[in-house]
């Protein structure tokens, strides 16, 4: 990725994550008194599901951008660096797909 695009992407995802992480922290603060049914009901609300999915996707993308910088700075260019960068992208996509899969599964749980 070009340097200026990478820099801008990192800053924009960080700005977008500020309100999302604050929202998520409020959710986590309510967890100690919540049971499984409460959490499922909370995640089944469309607004919460969308915000949770955005937090997941942007957080993993932002993390990938940060680790990419470390790999590019400390691993000499070559096959191993390309392998690590490709693995990093695969890991991000896999974790997003896994997270969204489980979010959709939770959203389909019938209230008891």
N, CA, C and O atoms as CSV, one atom per row, in Angstrom:
chain,resi,resn,atom,element,x,y,z
A,1,UNK,N,N,0.862,-1.173,0.000
A,1,UNK,CA,C,0.000,0.000,0.000
A,1,UNK,C,C,0.900,1.226,0.000
A,1,UNK,O,O,1.939,1.238,0.661
A,2,UNK,N,N,0.523,2.212,-0.708
A,2,UNK,CA,C,1.313,3.432,-0.752
A,2,UNK,C,C,1.336,4.083,0.619
A,2,UNK,O,O,0.380,3.979,1.387
A,3,UNK,N,N,2.443,4.757,0.918
A,3,UNK,CA,C,2.646,5.330,2.242
A,3,UNK,C,C,1.570,6.304,2.684
A,3,UNK,O,O,1.076,6.208,3.807
A,4,UNK,N,N,1.200,7.241,1.820
A,4,UNK,CA,C,0.215,8.247,2.230
A,4,UNK,C,C,-1.173,7.628,2.390
A,4,UNK,O,O,-1.933,8.030,3.270
A,5,UNK,N,N,-1.504,6.655,1.545
A,5,UNK,CA,C,-2.808,5.986,1.671
A,5,UNK,C,C,-2.868,5.172,2.963
A,5,UNK,O,O,-3.883,5.161,3.659
A,6,UNK,N,N,-1.774,4.500,3.263
A,6,UNK,CA,C,-1.697,3.714,4.493
A,6,UNK,C,C,-1.836,4.631,5.714
A,6,UNK,O,O,-2.592,4.338,6.641
A,7,UNK,N,N,-1.107,5.726,5.698
A,7,UNK,CA,C,-1.153,6.696,6.798
A,7,UNK,C,C,-2.576,7.214,6.994
A,7,UNK,O,O,-3.075,7.263,8.118
A,8,UNK,N,N,-3.224,7.599,5.900
A,8,UNK,CA,C,-4.583,8.129,5.969
A,8,UNK,C,C,-5.572,7.063,6.445
A,8,UNK,O,O,-6.457,7.352,7.251
A,9,UNK,N,N,-5.425,5.837,5.950
A,9,UNK,CA,C,-6.312,4.749,6.378
A,9,UNK,C,C,-6.182,4.496,7.869
A,9,UNK,O,O,-7.179,4.289,8.560
A,10,UNK,N,N,-4.960,4.513,8.359
A,10,UNK,CA,C,-4.739,4.279,9.782
A,10,UNK,C,C,-5.390,5.374,10.626
A,10,UNK,O,O,-6.001,5.088,11.655
A,11,UNK,N,N,-5.260,6.607,10.198
A,11,UNK,CA,C,-5.844,7.722,10.964
A,11,UNK,C,C,-7.370,7.714,10.900
A,11,UNK,O,O,-8.031,7.966,11.907
A,12,UNK,N,N,-7.933,7.428,9.735
A,12,UNK,CA,C,-9.387,7.419,9.594
A,12,UNK,C,C,-10.024,6.278,10.378
A,12,UNK,O,O,-11.071,6.458,10.999
A,13,UNK,N,N,-9.394,5.101,10.351
A,13,UNK,CA,C,-9.951,3.999,11.144
A,13,UNK,C,C,-9.832,4.303,12.635
A,13,UNK,O,O,-10.713,3.940,13.414
A,14,UNK,N,N,-8.760,4.960,13.030
A,14,UNK,CA,C,-8.618,5.325,14.443
A,14,UNK,C,C,-9.718,6.301,14.856
A,14,UNK,O,O,-10.300,6.160,15.932
A,15,UNK,N,N,-10.005,7.284,14.009
A,15,UNK,CA,C,-11.073,8.240,14.320
A,15,UNK,C,C,-12.438,7.564,14.376
A,15,UNK,O,O,-13.252,7.864,15.250
A,16,UNK,N,N,-12.681,6.657,13.449
A,16,UNK,CA,C,-13.966,5.948,13.434
A,16,UNK,C,C,-14.107,5.025,14.637
A,16,UNK,O,O,-15.212,4.805,15.133
A,17,UNK,N,N,-12.991,4.488,15.101
A,17,UNK,CA,C,-13.042,3.556,16.231
A,17,UNK,C,C,-13.269,4.252,17.570
A,17,UNK,O,O,-13.715,3.607,18.519
A,18,UNK,N,N,-12.979,5.532,17.674
A,18,UNK,CA,C,-13.146,6.229,18.958
A,18,UNK,C,C,-14.578,6.116,19.475
A,18,UNK,O,O,-14.771,5.630,20.589
A,19,UNK,N,N,-15.596,6.543,18.716
A,19,UNK,CA,C,-16.957,6.404,19.250
A,19,UNK,C,C,-17.400,4.944,19.363
A,19,UNK,O,O,-18.155,4.589,20.268
A,20,UNK,N,N,-16.927,4.100,18.443
A,20,UNK,CA,C,-17.316,2.693,18.493
A,20,UNK,C,C,-16.769,1.996,19.736
A,20,UNK,O,O,-17.471,1.204,20.364
A,21,UNK,N,N,-15.531,2.286,20.090
A,21,UNK,CA,C,-14.938,1.665,21.275
A,21,UNK,C,C,-15.589,2.216,22.548
A,21,UNK,O,O,-15.787,1.472,23.509
A,22,UNK,N,N,-15.915,3.484,22.564
A,22,UNK,CA,C,-16.623,4.049,23.724
A,22,UNK,C,C,-17.972,3.363,23.877
A,22,UNK,O,O,-18.355,2.984,24.984
A,23,UNK,N,N,-18.699,3.199,22.768
A,23,UNK,CA,C,-19.984,2.497,22.798
A,23,UNK,C,C,-19.794,1.065,23.306
A,23,UNK,O,O,-20.565,0.593,24.141
A,24,UNK,N,N,-18.767,0.377,22.799
A,24,UNK,CA,C,-18.524,-1.004,23.204
A,24,UNK,C,C,-18.134,-1.095,24.677
A,24,UNK,O,O,-18.504,-2.057,25.350
A,25,UNK,N,N,-17.400,-0.121,25.184
A,25,UNK,CA,C,-17.021,-0.121,26.608
A,25,UNK,C,C,-18.252,0.036,27.496
A,25,UNK,O,O,-18.327,-0.580,28.559
A,26,UNK,N,N,-19.216,0.852,27.075
A,26,UNK,CA,C,-20.460,0.958,27.838
A,26,UNK,C,C,-21.180,-0.388,27.878
A,26,UNK,O,O,-21.740,-0.778,28.903
A,27,UNK,N,N,-21.155,-1.090,26.743
A,27,UNK,CA,C,-21.751,-2.429,26.701
A,27,UNK,C,C,-21.029,-3.364,27.667
A,27,UNK,O,O,-21.674,-4.082,28.431
A,28,UNK,N,N,-19.704,-3.362,27.639
A,28,UNK,CA,C,-18.935,-4.242,28.521
A,28,UNK,C,C,-19.156,-3.907,29.987
A,28,UNK,O,O,-19.102,-4.791,30.842
A,29,UNK,N,N,-19.403,-2.636,30.284
A,29,UNK,CA,C,-19.635,-2.233,31.670
A,29,UNK,C,C,-20.933,-2.830,32.209
A,29,UNK,O,O,-21.084,-3.002,33.419
A,30,UNK,N,N,-21.867,-3.146,31.318
A,30,UNK,CA,C,-23.141,-3.735,31.732
A,30,UNK,C,C,-23.068,-5.256,31.867
A,30,UNK,O,O,-23.993,-5.869,32.399
A,31,UNK,N,N,-21.993,-5.870,31.398
A,31,UNK,CA,C,-21.901,-7.328,31.376
A,31,UNK,C,C,-21.917,-8.016,32.744
A,31,UNK,O,O,-22.529,-9.078,32.858
A,32,UNK,N,N,-21.289,-7.482,33.775
A,32,UNK,CA,C,-21.230,-8.246,35.026
A,32,UNK,C,C,-22.592,-8.695,35.549
A,32,UNK,O,O,-22.681,-9.763,36.155
A,33,UNK,N,N,-23.642,-7.929,35.339
A,33,UNK,CA,C,-24.949,-8.326,35.823
A,33,UNK,C,C,-25.811,-9.013,34.789
A,33,UNK,O,O,-26.955,-9.367,35.077
A,34,UNK,N,N,-25.286,-9.213,33.579
A,34,UNK,CA,C,-26.089,-9.763,32.485
A,34,UNK,C,C,-25.868,-11.267,32.352
A,34,UNK,O,O,-24.777,-11.778,32.603
A,35,UNK,N,N,-26.927,-11.957,31.952
A,35,UNK,CA,C,-26.781,-13.377,31.644
A,35,UNK,C,C,-26.759,-13.545,30.123
A,35,UNK,O,O,-26.825,-12.565,29.381
A,36,UNK,N,N,-26.667,-14.781,29.675
A,36,UNK,CA,C,-26.567,-15.063,28.242
A,36,UNK,C,C,-27.768,-14.515,27.477
A,36,UNK,O,O,-27.606,-13.928,26.406
A,37,UNK,N,N,-28.956,-14.701,28.013
A,37,UNK,CA,C,-30.171,-14.239,27.333
A,37,UNK,C,C,-30.177,-12.717,27.180
A,37,UNK,O,O,-30.636,-12.200,26.162
A,38,UNK,N,N,-29.675,-12.005,28.172
A,38,UNK,CA,C,-29.596,-10.542,28.087
A,38,UNK,C,C,-28.653,-10.099,26.968
A,38,UNK,O,O,-28.950,-9.169,26.219
A,39,UNK,N,N,-27.519,-10.779,26.872
A,39,UNK,CA,C,-26.535,-10.416,25.854
A,39,UNK,C,C,-27.077,-10.727,24.460
A,39,UNK,O,O,-26.906,-9.934,23.534
A,40,UNK,N,N,-27.730,-11.882,24.313
A,40,UNK,CA,C,-28.323,-12.236,23.025
A,40,UNK,C,C,-29.391,-11.215,22.641
A,40,UNK,O,O,-29.432,-10.759,21.499
A,41,UNK,N,N,-30.250,-10.856,23.587
A,41,UNK,CA,C,-31.300,-9.867,23.307
A,41,UNK,C,C,-30.690,-8.531,22.918
A,41,UNK,O,O,-31.201,-7.852,22.027
A,42,UNK,N,N,-29.623,-8.153,23.566
A,42,UNK,CA,C,-28.949,-6.885,23.264
A,42,UNK,C,C,-28.353,-6.918,21.863
A,42,UNK,O,O,-28.471,-5.946,21.116
A,43,UNK,N,N,-27.707,-8.036,21.500
A,43,UNK,CA,C,-27.094,-8.141,20.172
A,43,UNK,C,C,-28.127,-8.297,19.062
A,43,UNK,O,O,-27.820,-8.028,17.901
A,44,UNK,N,N,-29.340,-8.722,19.390
A,44,UNK,CA,C,-30.372,-8.879,18.379
A,44,UNK,C,C,-30.996,-7.552,17.958
A,44,UNK,O,O,-31.701,-7.490,16.951
A,45,UNK,N,N,-30.745,-6.508,18.711
A,45,UNK,CA,C,-31.213,-5.191,18.289
A,45,UNK,C,C,-30.384,-4.764,17.074
A,45,UNK,O,O,-29.155,-4.787,17.132
A,46,UNK,N,N,-31.037,-4.376,15.981
A,46,UNK,CA,C,-30.297,-4.072,14.743
A,46,UNK,C,C,-29.193,-3.028,14.920
A,46,UNK,O,O,-28.105,-3.178,14.364
A,47,UNK,N,N,-29.462,-1.985,15.682
A,47,UNK,CA,C,-28.446,-0.941,15.884
A,47,UNK,C,C,-27.209,-1.511,16.554
A,47,UNK,O,O,-26.087,-1.215,16.143
A,48,UNK,N,N,-27.405,-2.332,17.586
A,48,UNK,CA,C,-26.267,-2.914,18.297
A,48,UNK,C,C,-25.508,-3.903,17.422
A,48,UNK,O,O,-24.279,-3.949,17.465
A,49,UNK,N,N,-26.226,-4.691,16.632
A,49,UNK,CA,C,-25.569,-5.656,15.749
A,49,UNK,C,C,-24.720,-4.933,14.708
A,49,UNK,O,O,-23.596,-5.347,14.424
A,50,UNK,N,N,-25.254,-3.860,14.142
A,50,UNK,CA,C,-24.511,-3.102,13.128
A,50,UNK,C,C,-23.274,-2.450,13.743
A,50,UNK,O,O,-22.186,-2.515,13.171
A,51,UNK,N,N,-23.438,-1.828,14.900
A,51,UNK,CA,C,-22.292,-1.190,15.553
A,51,UNK,C,C,-21.242,-2.214,15.972
A,51,UNK,O,O,-20.042,-1.951,15.882
A,52,UNK,N,N,-21.694,-3.386,16.432
A,52,UNK,CA,C,-20.755,-4.441,16.804
A,52,UNK,C,C,-19.978,-4.918,15.581
A,52,UNK,O,O,-18.764,-5.105,15.652
A,53,UNK,N,N,-20.680,-5.118,14.449
A,53,UNK,CA,C,-20.022,-5.558,13.220
A,53,UNK,C,C,-19.016,-4.509,12.737
A,53,UNK,O,O,-17.913,-4.855,12.312
A,54,UNK,N,N,-19.393,-3.238,12.801
A,54,UNK,CA,C,-18.460,-2.166,12.407
A,54,UNK,C,C,-17.231,-2.136,13.305
A,54,UNK,O,O,-16.109,-1.974,12.825
A,55,UNK,N,N,-17.444,-2.293,14.608
A,55,UNK,CA,C,-16.324,-2.314,15.546
A,55,UNK,C,C,-15.384,-3.468,15.227
A,55,UNK,O,O,-14.164,-3.301,15.219
A,56,UNK,N,N,-15.949,-4.619,14.969
A,56,UNK,CA,C,-15.148,-5.798,14.630
A,56,UNK,C,C,-14.335,-5.564,13.361
A,56,UNK,O,O,-13.123,-5.777,13.347
A,57,UNK,N,N,-15.003,-5.127,12.297
A,57,UNK,CA,C,-14.325,-4.968,11.007
A,57,UNK,C,C,-13.275,-3.858,11.039
A,57,UNK,O,O,-12.146,-4.045,10.585
A,58,UNK,N,N,-13.657,-2.710,11.578
A,58,UNK,CA,C,-12.692,-1.600,11.619
A,58,UNK,C,C,-11.542,-1.881,12.578
A,58,UNK,O,O,-10.397,-1.521,12.305
A,59,UNK,N,N,-11.847,-2.520,13.695
A,59,UNK,CA,C,-10.791,-2.843,14.658
A,59,UNK,C,C,-9.766,-3.801,14.073
A,59,UNK,O,O,-8.562,-3.607,14.245
A,60,UNK,N,N,-10.235,-4.833,13.383
A,60,UNK,CA,C,-9.301,-5.781,12.780
A,60,UNK,C,C,-8.527,-5.152,11.630
A,60,UNK,O,O,-7.343,-5.441,11.457
A,61,UNK,N,N,-9.166,-4.306,10.849
A,61,UNK,CA,C,-8.460,-3.633,9.756
A,61,UNK,C,C,-7.406,-2.671,10.310
A,61,UNK,O,O,-6.283,-2.618,9.808
A,62,UNK,N,N,-7.768,-1.924,11.333
A,62,UNK,CA,C,-6.827,-0.997,11.954
A,62,UNK,C,C,-5.639,-1.762,12.550
A,62,UNK,O,O,-4.490,-1.337,12.431
A,63,UNK,N,N,-5.933,-2.881,13.184
A,63,UNK,CA,C,-4.855,-3.708,13.734
A,63,UNK,C,C,-3.944,-4.245,12.648
A,63,UNK,O,O,-2.725,-4.292,12.814
A,64,UNK,N,N,-4.539,-4.650,11.535
A,64,UNK,CA,C,-3.726,-5.140,10.416
A,64,UNK,C,C,-2.793,-4.048,9.902
A,64,UNK,O,O,-1.625,-4.309,9.615
A,65,UNK,N,N,-3.309,-2.831,9.786
A,65,UNK,CA,C,-2.468,-1.730,9.313
A,65,UNK,C,C,-1.282,-1.497,10.246
A,65,UNK,O,O,-0.169,-1.243,9.785
A,66,UNK,N,N,-1.512,-1.583,11.538
A,66,UNK,CA,C,-0.426,-1.384,12.495
A,66,UNK,C,C,0.611,-2.483,12.432
A,66,UNK,O,O,1.809,-2.203,12.448
A,67,UNK,N,N,0.171,-3.739,12.360
A,67,UNK,CA,C,1.114,-4.862,12.294
A,67,UNK,C,C,1.853,-4.843,10.959
A,67,UNK,O,O,3.020,-5.228,10.890
A,68,UNK,N,N,1.181,-4.399,9.903
A,68,UNK,CA,C,1.835,-4.296,8.598
A,68,UNK,C,C,3.035,-3.363,8.666
A,68,UNK,O,O,4.082,-3.655,8.088
A,69,UNK,N,N,2.893,-2.257,9.358
A,69,UNK,CA,C,4.005,-1.312,9.502
A,69,UNK,C,C,5.177,-1.979,10.225
A,69,UNK,O,O,6.331,-1.809,9.833
A,70,UNK,N,N,4.879,-2.728,11.268
A,70,UNK,CA,C,5.941,-3.417,12.015
A,70,UNK,C,C,6.648,-4.426,11.113
A,70,UNK,O,O,7.877,-4.496,11.109
A,71,UNK,N,N,5.885,-5.203,10.352
A,71,UNK,CA,C,6.491,-6.197,9.453
A,71,UNK,C,C,7.358,-5.510,8.408
A,71,UNK,O,O,8.484,-5.938,8.154
A,72,UNK,N,N,6.836,-4.446,7.799
A,72,UNK,CA,C,7.602,-3.756,6.756
A,72,UNK,C,C,8.853,-3.085,7.311
A,72,UNK,O,O,9.860,-2.973,6.613
A,73,UNK,N,N,8.791,-2.637,8.570
A,73,UNK,CA,C,9.950,-1.958,9.160
A,73,UNK,C,C,11.019,-2.926,9.656
A,73,UNK,O,O,12.207,-2.610,9.595
A,74,UNK,N,N,10.618,-4.103,10.147
A,74,UNK,CA,C,11.580,-4.967,10.840
A,74,UNK,C,C,11.879,-6.281,10.139
A,74,UNK,O,O,12.776,-7.004,10.573
A,75,UNK,N,N,11.169,-6.616,9.080
A,75,UNK,CA,C,11.460,-7.824,8.314
A,75,UNK,C,C,11.992,-7.387,6.951
A,75,UNK,O,O,11.349,-6.611,6.244
A,76,UNK,N,N,13.158,-7.885,6.593
A,76,UNK,CA,C,13.757,-7.453,5.328
A,76,UNK,C,C,12.895,-7.909,4.148
A,76,UNK,O,O,12.317,-8.995,4.175
A,77,UNK,N,N,12.815,-7.062,3.106
A,77,UNK,CA,C,11.974,-7.391,1.944
A,77,UNK,C,C,12.389,-8.729,1.334
A,77,UNK,O,O,13.573,-9.046,1.228
A,78,UNK,N,N,11.407,-9.482,0.949
A,78,UNK,CA,C,11.668,-10.791,0.351
A,78,UNK,C,C,10.454,-11.677,0.512
A,78,UNK,O,O,9.354,-11.215,0.816
A,79,UNK,N,N,10.679,-12.967,0.300
A,79,UNK,CA,C,9.577,-13.923,0.357
A,79,UNK,C,C,8.921,-13.992,1.719
A,79,UNK,O,O,7.696,-14.043,1.829
A,80,UNK,N,N,9.750,-13.992,2.764
A,80,UNK,CA,C,9.189,-14.122,4.112
A,80,UNK,C,C,8.302,-12.924,4.453
A,80,UNK,O,O,7.237,-13.089,5.048
A,81,UNK,N,N,8.734,-11.729,4.083
A,81,UNK,CA,C,7.919,-10.544,4.338
A,81,UNK,C,C,6.605,-10.627,3.570
A,81,UNK,O,O,5.545,-10.336,4.125
A,82,UNK,N,N,6.662,-11.021,2.300
A,82,UNK,CA,C,5.433,-11.162,1.513
A,82,UNK,C,C,4.515,-12.229,2.102
A,82,UNK,O,O,3.295,-12.070,2.116
A,83,UNK,N,N,5.113,-13.321,2.590
A,83,UNK,CA,C,4.324,-14.376,3.228
A,83,UNK,C,C,3.625,-13.850,4.475
A,83,UNK,O,O,2.444,-14.125,4.686
A,84,UNK,N,N,4.338,-13.103,5.295
A,84,UNK,CA,C,3.748,-12.551,6.519
A,84,UNK,C,C,2.625,-11.563,6.205
A,84,UNK,O,O,1.584,-11.577,6.862
A,85,UNK,N,N,2.832,-10.716,5.212
A,85,UNK,CA,C,1.802,-9.739,4.846
A,85,UNK,C,C,0.560,-10.426,4.279
A,85,UNK,O,O,-0.568,-10.029,4.572
A,86,UNK,N,N,0.781,-11.461,3.463
A,86,UNK,CA,C,-0.368,-12.205,2.918
A,86,UNK,C,C,-1.095,-12.947,4.034
A,86,UNK,O,O,-2.325,-12.997,4.046
A,87,UNK,N,N,-0.342,-13.524,4.974
A,87,UNK,CA,C,-0.949,-14.230,6.101
A,87,UNK,C,C,-1.744,-13.279,6.982
A,87,UNK,O,O,-2.800,-13.634,7.506
A,88,UNK,N,N,-1.230,-12.080,7.135
A,88,UNK,CA,C,-1.913,-11.068,7.935
A,88,UNK,C,C,-3.263,-10.701,7.318
A,88,UNK,O,O,-4.264,-10.594,8.026
A,89,UNK,N,N,-3.286,-10.510,6.007
A,89,UNK,CA,C,-4.548,-10.207,5.321
A,89,UNK,C,C,-5.526,-11.375,5.433
A,89,UNK,O,O,-6.715,-11.178,5.684
A,90,UNK,N,N,-5.015,-12.592,5.244
A,90,UNK,CA,C,-5.866,-13.773,5.372
A,90,UNK,C,C,-6.447,-13.863,6.781
A,90,UNK,O,O,-7.636,-14.138,6.945
A,91,UNK,N,N,-5.623,-13.634,7.789
A,91,UNK,CA,C,-6.082,-13.703,9.176
A,91,UNK,C,C,-7.180,-12.675,9.445
A,91,UNK,O,O,-8.173,-12.979,10.106
A,92,UNK,N,N,-7.001,-11.464,8.934
A,92,UNK,CA,C,-8.021,-10.423,9.124
A,92,UNK,C,C,-9.344,-10.837,8.488
A,92,UNK,O,O,-10.395,-10.750,9.123
A,93,UNK,N,N,-9.296,-11.284,7.246
A,93,UNK,CA,C,-10.523,-11.680,6.552
A,93,UNK,C,C,-11.169,-12.871,7.266
A,93,UNK,O,O,-12.387,-12.904,7.439
A,94,UNK,N,N,-10.361,-13.841,7.676
A,94,UNK,CA,C,-10.893,-15.010,8.382
A,94,UNK,C,C,-11.573,-14.612,9.682
A,94,UNK,O,O,-12.676,-15.077,9.967
A,95,UNK,N,N,-10.936,-13.763,10.471
A,95,UNK,CA,C,-11.517,-13.356,11.753
A,95,UNK,C,C,-12.786,-12.522,11.570
A,95,UNK,O,O,-13.723,-12.640,12.359
A,96,UNK,N,N,-12.821,-11.686,10.541
A,96,UNK,CA,C,-14.046,-10.918,10.261
A,96,UNK,C,C,-15.171,-11.868,9.867
A,96,UNK,O,O,-16.293,-11.740,10.357
A,97,UNK,N,N,-14.876,-12.816,8.988
A,97,UNK,CA,C,-15.912,-13.766,8.573
A,97,UNK,C,C,-16.395,-14.603,9.754
A,97,UNK,O,O,-17.593,-14.852,9.892
A,98,UNK,N,N,-15.475,-15.034,10.595
A,98,UNK,CA,C,-15.846,-15.821,11.766
A,98,UNK,C,C,-16.700,-14.999,12.726
A,98,UNK,O,O,-17.714,-15.483,13.227
A,99,UNK,N,N,-16.292,-13.763,12.981
A,99,UNK,CA,C,-17.044,-12.891,13.873
A,99,UNK,C,C,-18.438,-12.601,13.356
A,99,UNK,O,O,-19.405,-12.631,14.117
A,100,UNK,N,N,-18.548,-12.320,12.060
A,100,UNK,CA,C,-19.866,-12.045,11.484
A,100,UNK,C,C,-20.738,-13.297,11.453
A,100,UNK,O,O,-21.950,-13.219,11.653
A,101,UNK,N,N,-20.124,-14.440,11.205
A,101,UNK,CA,C,-20.873,-15.694,11.239
A,101,UNK,C,C,-21.507,-15.909,12.611
A,101,UNK,O,O,-22.694,-16.219,12.711
A,102,UNK,N,N,-20.712,-15.743,13.661
A,102,UNK,CA,C,-21.246,-15.945,15.004
A,102,UNK,C,C,-22.238,-14.852,15.398
A,102,UNK,O,O,-23.182,-15.116,16.143
A,103,UNK,N,N,-22.036,-13.638,14.911
A,103,UNK,CA,C,-23.003,-12.578,15.168
A,103,UNK,C,C,-24.348,-12.932,14.535
A,103,UNK,O,O,-25.393,-12.769,15.165
A,104,UNK,N,N,-24.324,-13.415,13.296
A,104,UNK,CA,C,-25.574,-13.818,12.641
A,104,UNK,C,C,-26.216,-15.007,13.347
A,104,UNK,O,O,-27.441,-15.096,13.432
A,105,UNK,N,N,-25.392,-15.916,13.850
A,105,UNK,CA,C,-25.943,-17.050,14.603
A,105,UNK,C,C,-26.644,-16.571,15.866
A,105,UNK,O,O,-27.729,-17.049,16.196
A,106,UNK,N,N,-26.031,-15.631,16.569
A,106,UNK,CA,C,-26.638,-15.102,17.792
A,106,UNK,C,C,-27.927,-14.358,17.455
A,106,UNK,O,O,-28.893,-14.410,18.217
A,107,UNK,N,N,-27.943,-13.675,16.332
A,107,UNK,CA,C,-29.138,-12.914,15.954
A,107,UNK,C,C,-30.306,-13.840,15.614
A,107,UNK,O,O,-31.460,-13.414,15.669
A,108,UNK,N,N,-30.030,-15.094,15.263
A,108,UNK,CA,C,-31.079,-16.038,14.908
A,108,UNK,C,C,-31.605,-16.821,16.093
A,108,UNK,O,O,-32.575,-17.566,15.950
A,109,UNK,N,N,-30.992,-16.675,17.265
A,109,UNK,CA,C,-31.438,-17.398,18.454
A,109,UNK,C,C,-32.822,-16.908,18.818
A,109,UNK,O,O,-33.074,-15.704,18.861
A,110,UNK,N,N,-33.705,-17.833,19.078
A,110,UNK,CA,C,-35.068,-17.476,19.461
A,110,UNK,C,C,-35.105,-17.097,20.934
A,110,UNK,O,O,-34.504,-17.779,21.764
A,111,UNK,N,N,-35.804,-16.018,21.267
A,111,UNK,CA,C,-35.890,-15.627,22.678
A,111,UNK,C,C,-36.672,-16.684,23.467
A,111,UNK,O,O,-37.662,-17.237,22.988
A,112,UNK,N,N,-36.204,-16.942,24.673
A,112,UNK,CA,C,-36.886,-17.957,25.488
A,112,UNK,C,C,-37.676,-17.342,26.620
A,112,UNK,O,O,-38.305,-18.061,27.396
